Amino acid sequence: MIKFFRRIRQKLLSENKFSKYLLYAIGEIVLVVIGILIALQINNWNENKKTEVSFDQFVIEFKQELQYNIQDLKVAIAELEHQMEIKKKLLTNNSLDTLPLDSLEAQIESKYINVGYNPTILRRFENAQIGAYGQYDSIFIKLQNFYGYHWPEFEKAKQWHNNQVDIEDEWWRYGQNSYELNLATEENLLLNDSTNRKKELLKLLHSPKVRNMLKSDYSRKKRLKPYFEYHLEMANEPLELINSQIK
């Protein structure tokens, strides 16, 4: 093909047909430009297809992560409600002495909130440095809003709660000096007589110090519950949007 075009050029030059040669040269340049444009278009098409595949994969992974987050939040809200009910009963029950010791021990415990997310997906997405999201624009904006703004605020609230749990646990272990906790260690360590232990625990449960701790725990969880419910709504928004677009 190259030899064919070369022969045409040589023939035009040898016949001194300069104007025709000029037109031919321009036509050849146009053909080269068109070829380059077609190649660029094909390359752009291939890149767009790769981006679409990448977007599809990100959306699927974010959907799975949101489903995990939503499930964890639902469990956490249910646990908050359960713990609030337990603390309320401890504070209002006038017959605590009728409860077995192991039941009392279980009810005084304040538990951590264990809700987290996998940051790997978000980091990979951020490192991709994608500027335009195409058809997924609204989805990724909501995802960035949820994981970039709402989730860090949620983490602060969760950490605040768990720090308070540590403080209360520290007091039960080392602050008070009358009741021996059953820490359920692997070793079968000898505990004081259960009757005396229950007597001492009941004294503590009627003391202003412990009642104030129980009230604080109840109030803390009551304050967090609507906050968790709000974040559950925020997590559902991008998930619903994803489900509507990838049916």
C-alpha positions in Angstrom: 0.0 0.0 0.0 2.9 2.4 0.8 4.6 1.6 -2.5 1.3 2.2 -4.3 1.1 5.8 -2.9 4.8 6.4 -3.5 4.4 5.5 -7.2 1.5 8.0 -7.5 3.6 10.8 -6.0 6.5 10.0 -8.3 4.3 9.9 -11.4 2.7 13.3 -10.6 6.0 14.9 -10.0 7.6 13.5 -13.1 4.7 14.9 -15.2 5.0 18.3 -13.5 1.4 18.1 -12.3 2.2 20.1 -9.2 -1.4 21.2 -8.5 -2.6 17.7 -8.6 0.3 16.6 -6.5 -0.6 19.2 -3.9 -4.1 18.1 -3.8 -2.9 14.5 -3.5 -0.6 15.4 -0.7 -3.4 17.2 1.2 -5.6 14.2 0.7 -2.9 11.9 2.0 -2.5 14.1 5.1 -6.3 14.1 5.6 -6.3 10.3 5.4 -3.5 10.1 8.0 -5.4 12.5 10.3 -8.6 10.5 9.9 -6.6 7.3 10.7 -5.2 8.9 13.8 -8.6 10.2 14.9 -10.1 6.7 14.4 -7.3 5.2 16.4 -7.8 7.7 19.2 -11.6 7.1 19.1 -11.0 3.3 19.4 -8.6 3.9 22.2 -11.0 6.2 24.0 -13.8 3.6 23.5 -11.5 0.9 25.0 -10.7 3.1 28.0 -14.3 4.0 28.5 -15.2 0.3 28.5 -12.4 -0.3 31.1 -13.8 2.6 33.2 -17.3 1.2 33.0 -16.1 -2.2 34.1 -14.2 -0.5 37.0 -17.3 1.5 37.9 -19.5 -1.6 37.9 -17.0 -3.4 40.2 -16.9 -0.5 42.6 -20.7 -0.3 42.7 -21.0 -4.0 43.4 -18.4 -3.9 46.2 -19.9 -0.7 47.8 -23.3 -2.4 47.7 -22.0 -5.4 49.6 -20.3 -3.2 52.1 -23.4 -1.1 52.6 -25.4 -4.2 53.2 -22.9 -5.3 55.9 -23.0 -1.8 57.5 -26.8 -1.7 57.5 -27.0 -5.2 59.1 -24.4 -4.2 61.8 -26.3 -0.9 62.5 -29.6 -2.8 62.9 -27.9 -5.3 65.3 -26.3 -2.4 67.3 -29.6 -0.5 67.6 -31.3 -3.7 68.8 -28.5 -4.2 71.3 -28.8 -0.6 72.5 -32.5 -1.1 73.1 -31.9 -4.4 74.9 -29.2 -2.8 77.2 -31.4 0.2 77.9 -34.2 -2.2 79.0 -31.8 -4.1 81.3 -30.5 -0.9 82.9 -34.0 0.4 83.4 -35.1 -2.8 85.1 -32.1 -2.7 87.4 -32.9 0.9 88.4 -36.6 0.3 89.0 -36.6 -3.3 90.4 -37.3 -3.3 94.1 -36.7 -7.1 94.3 -33.2 -7.4 93.1 -32.4 -9.9 95.9 -34.7 -12.4 94.2 -32.5 -12.5 91.1 -29.7 -15.1 90.8 -26.2 -13.8 91.1 -25.2 -14.7 87.6 -28.2 -12.8 86.3 -27.2 -9.7 88.3 -23.6 -9.9 87.0 -24.8 -10.1 83.4 -27.1 -7.1 83.8 -24.5 -4.7 85.3 -22.2 -5.2 82.3 -21.9 -2.4 79.8 -20.9 -3.6 76.3 -19.0 -2.2 73.5 -20.6 -1.1 70.2 -18.9 -3.1 67.5 -19.9 -1.5 64.2 -17.2 -0.9 61.6 -16.6 -0.8 57.8 -14.0 -2.0 55.4 -11.9 1.0 54.4 -10.1 -0.8 51.6 -12.9 -0.2 49.0 -13.1 3.5 49.8 -9.3 3.8 49.6 -9.1 2.0 46.3 -11.8 4.2 44.9 -10.1 7.4 46.1 -6.8 6.3 44.8 -8.3 5.7 41.4 -8.7 9.5 41.2 -11.7 9.4 38.9 -13.0 12.8 38.1 -16.3 12.0 36.4 -18.6 9.1 37.3 -20.9 9.1 34.3 -24.2 7.3 35.0 -23.1 6.6 38.5 -22.5 10.2 39.4 -25.4 10.4 42.0 -24.4 7.1 43.5 -20.8 8.0 44.1 -21.6 11.4 45.4 -23.9 9.8 48.1 -21.2 7.2 48.9 -18.6 9.9 49.4 -21.0 11.8 51.5 -21.8 8.8 53.7 -18.3 7.3 54.1 -16.5 10.7 53.9 -18.7 12.7 56.3 -21.4 10.7 58.1 -19.3 7.6 59.0 -16.4 9.6 60.6 -19.0 11.4 62.8 -20.5 8.0 63.7 -17.0 6.6 64.6 -16.5 9.5 67.0 -19.8 8.8 68.8 -19.1 5.1 68.9 -15.6 5.7 70.3 -17.0 8.1 72.9 -19.4 5.3 74.1 -16.8 2.7 74.1 -14.4 4.9 76.1 -17.1 5.3 78.8 -17.5 1.6 78.9 -13.8 1.3 79.6 -14.1 3.7 82.4 -17.0 1.9 84.0 -15.2 -1.5 83.5 -12.1 -0.1 85.1 -14.1 0.9 88.2 -15.8 -2.5 88.5 -12.5 -4.2 88.3 -10.3 -1.9 90.4 -12.2 1.1 91.7 -14.6 -0.7 94.1 -13.2 -2.9 96.8 -16.1 -5.0 98.0 -17.3 -7.2 95.2 -15.3 -9.9 93.5 -16.1 -10.1 89.8 -16.5 -13.5 88.1 -14.3 -12.7 85.0 -14.8 -16.1 83.5 -11.1 -16.8 83.0 -9.9 -20.1 81.6 -8.5 -21.0 84.9 -11.0 -22.1 87.5 -10.0 -19.6 90.1 -11.6 -19.8 93.5 -14.2 -17.1 94.2 -15.5 -15.9 97.5 -18.7 -17.5 98.8 -21.5 -16.7 96.3 -23.9 -15.7 99.1 -21.4 -13.1 100.4 -20.7 -11.9 96.8 -24.3 -11.4 96.1 -24.8 -9.5 99.3 -21.9 -7.2 98.4 -23.2 -6.7 94.9 -26.7 -5.8 96.1 -25.1 -3.2 98.4 -23.3 -1.7 95.4 -26.5 -1.7 93.3 -28.3 0.3 95.9 -25.4 2.8 96.3 -25.6 6.3 94.6 -22.3 5.6 92.8 -23.5 2.5 91.0 -27.0 3.8 90.4 -25.5 6.9 88.8 -23.3 4.7 86.6 -26.3 2.7 85.5 -28.3 5.9 84.8 -25.4 7.3 82.8 -25.2 4.1 80.8 -28.9 4.2 80.1 -28.8 7.9 79.1 -25.8 7.4 76.9 -27.5 4.6 74.9 -30.8 6.5 74.7 -28.9 9.4 73.2 -27.1 7.2 70.7 -30.1 5.3 69.5 -31.6 8.0 67.3 -28.1 8.9 66.1 -27.6 5.2 65.0 -31.0 5.3 63.4 -30.1 8.4 61.4 -26.9 6.8 60.1 -29.0 3.7 59.1 -31.1 6.0 57.0 -28.0 7.6 55.5 -26.7 4.1 54.6 -29.9 3.1 53.0 -30.0 6.1 50.6 -27.0 5.0 48.4 -28.0 1.4 48.6 -31.5 2.2 47.3 -30.0 4.3 44.5 -27.6 1.4 43.6 -30.5 -1.1 43.5 -32.5 1.2 41.3 -29.7 1.6 38.7 -28.3 -1.9 38.5 -31.5 -4.0 38.2 
